[in-house]
Amino acid sequence: MTIDGDSLPEFARKTINLASAGLGARPVFATDEFFAPLERLLQDCPAVFHPGVYDEHGKWMDGWETRRRRGPGHDHAIVALAASGRIAGFDVDTTHFIGNYPTACAIDACLAPDGPDETTVWTELLGTSPLGPNAHHHFTAIAEGNWSHVRLRIYPDGGVARLRVYGTPELDRARVGEAPVDLASSLLGGRIVVFSNGHYGHQRLLAPGRGINMGDGWETRRRREPGNDWVIVRLAARTKIERIVVDTAHFKGNFPDACSVQAADLRAGDCAVDALVSASSLFWRQALPCQKLSADSIHDFGPEMIEDIGFATHVRLNIYPDGGVSRLRVFGRIAGAGTP
């Protein structure tokens, strides 16, 4: 079962999934994993179903599933988020769990950089809420804060296919320091705002590491009309761009012929509506003039190639005319709070 992007709640469209295994989220603890391990709960791909496939414990299910509880209590699992951050909402996905889904769930969070223990104080972000079979359940977080771990409680037992924890990483300026960092990185708070086309996917363009295959990046359909494709990224912090990396890893017969980068310094009110950001980007200044690209390569554009356009909060990567890019990196130093 899939969900059209336009039908997602705003918190799911304007933040990232902090419980993404691909970004570094990991399972910590589960009261029970008899039928399916906790690690499957964090997978980025949609849950699948294989009729007739069984393992030594029973039916193979794509998610986390506990055994049938025969006493009081309920099951729970703890997940370390890919980055500490502010949580906006959740998707508790029971896709393919029809006769074995929990009747309800609740979610708590904590800030425990070294991992939670018996002294950890948990804060409820979602009160006990009903679940149904084979469906995405979107819930808004009810408490503010900076969190490193979440605890999913299911009542009384059963299976959940995927848990998405939508939020924004907390940028630790003290830890980052004065050195240039990749402010487009999802783990620091960079996010894709809007793009011309993402037929073959776009979610991993700002992910850590190099792409593992051609599906691990941003790729457009084949353009059959004039023009070019583009993607707009909101940086994690205001900066003067010092270096840009465009990586076409695994894109060999479908890499773009060339690319360029525009940038702008937008005030908070100017970037509140994605359509306004998209329209204004046509007139942003050029930070990186048009550059030829090659197949399956890291293209590192250093300071000598970057135009001095002042500070930027957003960048627009243009590709000509279409194709695939595995990763985009935008390096710069975080502007001070008092910088004009």
C-alpha positions in Angstrom: 0.0 0.0 0.0 1.4 3.4 -1.0 0.6 7.0 -0.2 0.6 9.8 -2.7 3.1 12.5 -1.7 0.4 15.2 -2.0 -1.7 13.5 0.6 1.0 13.3 3.3 0.6 15.7 6.2 2.8 18.8 6.2 5.1 17.5 8.8 6.0 14.5 6.6 6.6 16.7 3.5 8.7 19.4 5.2 10.9 17.3 7.5 13.0 14.1 7.2 12.6 10.7 8.7 14.9 10.6 11.7 14.2 6.9 12.1 15.7 6.1 8.7 18.1 3.2 8.7 19.7 4.7 5.7 20.5 7.8 7.6 21.9 5.9 10.6 18.9 5.1 12.8 19.3 1.8 14.6 17.4 -0.6 16.8 18.3 -0.6 20.5 15.9 -2.9 22.4 12.7 -4.8 21.9 10.7 -6.7 24.5 10.2 -9.4 21.9 11.2 -10.1 18.2 9.9 -13.6 17.8 8.3 -13.3 14.4 10.2 -10.4 12.9 13.3 -8.4 14.0 13.2 -4.8 15.1 15.7 -3.7 12.4 13.1 -4.2 9.7 11.0 -1.5 11.3 13.5 1.2 10.2 14.0 0.2 6.6 13.5 3.0 4.0 11.8 1.0 1.3 8.1 0.3 1.5 7.1 -2.9 3.2 6.7 -6.0 1.0 4.7 -9.2 1.2 5.8 -12.6 0.0 2.9 -15.1 -0.1 3.9 -18.6 1.0 7.2 -17.6 2.5 7.9 -18.9 6.0 10.9 -19.2 8.3 11.4 -21.3 11.4 9.2 -19.1 13.5 6.3 -18.8 11.1 5.1 -16.4 8.3 7.9 -14.1 7.1 6.7 -10.5 7.7 8.5 -7.3 6.7 8.5 -5.3 9.9 8.7 -5.9 13.6 6.4 -8.5 15.1 6.1 -10.0 18.6 4.6 -13.2 19.6 1.0 -13.5 21.0 1.1 -12.2 24.5 -0.6 -14.5 27.1 -0.3 -12.4 30.1 -0.7 -8.7 31.2 1.4 -5.9 29.9 2.4 -4.8 26.4 5.4 -4.9 24.1 7.7 -2.0 23.3 10.8 -1.1 21.3 13.5 1.5 21.6 15.1 3.2 18.5 18.2 5.4 18.4 17.4 8.2 15.9 19.9 9.0 13.1 20.4 12.4 14.6 19.1 14.2 17.7 16.4 16.6 16.7 12.9 18.0 17.1 10.1 15.7 16.3 7.0 16.9 14.4 5.1 13.7 13.9 5.0 10.0 13.1 3.8 7.4 10.6 3.0 4.1 12.3 2.6 1.8 9.3 0.8 -1.5 9.6 1.0 -2.4 5.8 0.5 -6.1 5.3 -0.4 -6.7 8.9 -4.0 -7.7 8.7 -4.8 -10.2 11.5 -1.7 -9.5 13.6 -1.5 -5.7 14.0 -1.6 -4.0 17.4 -4.9 -2.5 18.5 -3.1 0.7 19.7 0.2 2.4 20.1 1.9 5.2 22.0 5.3 6.9 21.6 7.8 8.4 24.1 11.1 10.2 23.5 14.2 11.0 25.5 17.5 12.8 25.1 20.2 10.4 26.0 23.3 10.8 23.9 25.0 7.8 25.5 21.9 5.7 25.3 18.9 5.4 27.7 19.1 3.4 30.9 16.9 2.7 33.9 17.3 6.4 35.1 16.3 7.9 31.8 13.3 10.3 31.8 10.9 9.6 29.0 8.4 12.2 27.6 5.2 11.2 25.9 5.0 12.5 22.4 1.9 10.4 21.4 -0.7 9.2 23.8 -2.4 5.9 23.3 -3.9 5.9 19.8 -5.9 3.3 17.9 -4.3 1.4 15.0 -6.0 -0.4 12.1 -4.9 -3.1 9.7 -2.8 -2.5 6.5 -2.6 1.3 6.8 -0.4 4.3 7.4 -1.3 6.1 10.7 -0.1 9.7 10.8 0.1 11.3 14.3 1.4 14.8 15.3 3.8 15.0 18.2 2.3 16.6 21.3 5.5 17.8 23.1 8.5 20.0 22.1 12.1 19.2 22.7 15.3 17.8 21.4 15.3 14.0 21.3 17.8 11.2 20.6 15.7 8.1 21.1 12.0 7.1 20.7 10.1 4.3 22.4 7.2 2.7 20.5 4.7 1.0 22.7 2.2 -1.4 21.1 -0.9 -2.8 22.8 -0.8 -5.6 23.6 1.4 -7.2 20.9 1.6 -7.7 17.2 3.4 -6.3 14.2 4.3 -2.9 12.7 5.8 -2.7 9.2 7.5 0.6 9.4 8.0 3.5 11.9 8.7 6.9 10.5 9.7 9.7 12.9 9.5 13.0 11.1 11.5 15.9 12.4 14.5 18.2 12.0 18.0 17.5 13.2 19.2 19.8 16.0 22.3 21.6 14.6 24.9 21.6 17.4 26.9 24.7 16.5 29.4 24.1 19.3 30.2 20.7 17.9 30.5 21.9 14.3 32.8 24.7 15.3 34.3 27.1 12.8 35.3 24.5 10.1 33.4 24.2 6.8 30.8 21.5 6.9 28.3 20.0 4.5 25.3 22.2 5.3 23.1 20.3 2.7 23.5 17.1 4.8 20.2 15.6 6.0 22.0 14.8 9.3 22.7 18.5 10.0 19.2 19.7 8.9 19.5 20.2 5.2 16.3 19.2 3.3 14.9 19.1 -0.2 12.2 21.8 -0.6 10.9 21.1 -4.1 12.1 19.7 -7.4 11.1 19.6 -11.1 10.9 15.8 -11.2 11.8 12.8 -9.1 10.4 9.9 -11.1 13.0 7.4 -9.9 13.4 8.9 -6.4 15.0 11.9 -4.7 15.0 11.1 -1.0 18.7 10.1 -0.7 20.3 13.0 -2.5 21.5 14.6 0.8 22.2 11.3 2.7 25.6 10.4 4.2 28.1 8.3 2.3 28.2 7.5 -1.4 25.3 5.9 -3.1 25.2 2.1 -3.0 23.4 1.7 -6.4 21.6 3.7 -9.1 18.5 3.9 -7.0 20.3 5.6 -4.2 20.0 9.3 -5.2 17.9 11.7 -7.3 16.9 10.7 -10.8 14.4 12.3 -13.2 12.5 10.7 -16.1 13.8 11.3 -19.6 13.0 14.9 -20.6 11.1 15.0 -23.9 10.6 18.8 -24.0 12.8 21.9 -23.8 14.3 23.0 -20.5 16.2 21.2 -17.7 15.6 19.6 -14.4 16.4 21.1 -11.0 16.1 20.6 -7.2 16.0 23.2 -4.4 17.7 22.5 -1.1 17.3 24.5 2.1 20.6 24.5 3.9 21.0 23.6 7.6 22.3 27.1 8.3 23.1 30.4 6.6 26.6 30.3 5.0 29.0 31.6 2.4 29.4 28.7 0.0 33.1 27.5 -0.2 32.8 24.2 -2.0 30.2 22.1 -3.9 30.4 18.4 -4.6 28.2 16.7 -7.2 28.5 12.9 -7.2 27.2 10.8 -10.1 28.0 7.5 -8.5 26.5 4.5 -10.5 24.9 6.9 -13.0 26.7 5.8 -16.3 24.2 5.9 -19.2 22.0 8.4 -17.5 24.2 11.1 -15.8 23.4 14.7 -16.6 25.5 16.3 -19.3 26.2 19.4 -17.1 25.1 21.2 -13.9 25.1 24.6 -12.4 24.2 25.9 -8.9 22.2 29.0 -8.0 21.8 30.3 -4.4 19.9 32.9 -2.4 19.7 34.3 1.1 16.1 34.1 2.1 14.4 35.4 5.2 12.1 33.1 7.1 8.9 34.7 5.6 10.3 34.3 2.1 10.6 30.5 2.4 7.3 29.7 4.2 5.6 28.6 0.9 7.4 26.1 -1.3 5.8 27.5 -4.5 7.2 31.0 -3.7 10.7 29.6 -3.2 10.4 27.7 -6.5 9.2 30.8 -8.5 11.9 33.1 -7.0 14.7 30.6 -7.7 14.6 31.5 -11.4 16.3 34.8 -10.5 18.8 33.5 -7.9 22.4 34.4 -8.4 24.8 31.9 -9.9 27.1 30.3 -7.3 28.6 27.7 -9.6 28.7 28.4 -13.4 27.7 25.5 -15.7 30.1 22.6 -15.5 30.4 19.4 -17.5 29.7 16.2 -15.7 30.9 12.7 -16.3 29.7 9.2 -15.5 30.1 7.6 -12.0 32.4 10.3 -10.7 32.8 12.7 -7.8 32.9 16.3 -9.1 34.6 18.5 -6.5 34.2 22.2 -7.3 36.5 24.2 -5.0 36.7 27.8 -3.9 38.3 28.9 -7.1 35.2 27.9 -9.0 32.6 29.3 -6.6 31.3 32.8 -7.3 31.3 35.1 -4.3 27.5 35.9 -4.0 27.4 36.6 -0.2 25.4 34.5 2.2 23.0 31.8 1.2 20.3 29.8 2.9 19.0 27.9 -0.2 20.7 26.4 -3.3 19.2 25.2 -6.6 21.0 22.5 -8.4 20.3 22.6 -12.1 21.0 19.5 -14.3 21.1 19.7 -18.1 18.9 18.4 -19.5 18.0 15.5 -17.1 19.4 12.4 -15.5 20.6 11.2 -12.1 22.8 12.6 -9.3 23.7 10.4 -6.4 24.8 13.1 -3.8 24.9 16.8 -3.4 27.3 18.4 -0.9 27.4 22.2 -0.1 30.3 23.1 2.2 30.5 26.4 4.2 31.0 27.8 7.6 27.9 28.6 9.7 27.2 32.3 9.8 27.3 33.9 13.2 24.0 35.0 14.8 24.8 38.7 14.4 26.0 38.5 10.8 24.0 41.0 8.6 
